[in-house]
Amino acid sequence: MAGSLGLGIALLIIGLLGLLFFPWGGVVLVVVGLILIVLFLLGIGRRAGAPRA
C-alpha cells in the first residue's frame, strides 16, 4: 500500500509542475494525486487483519 502513497505524492508533484505547461492536464494529475493520498490516509484498500482465534 505504500506504493500508492508514493504514486500519489509523485502525481501531486508532477501535476503541480505540469500546471506551468498544460494547465488542465496538471489539474487532473493534482486531483488524482490528492485522491490517492487521502485514500491511503483513510486506510482504504488495506488488507483485512487476520481473524483472531
Secondary structure, DSSP 8 states (H G I E B T S, - for coil): -HHHHHHHHHHHHHHHHHTTT-HHHHHHHHHHHHHHHHHHHHTTT--------
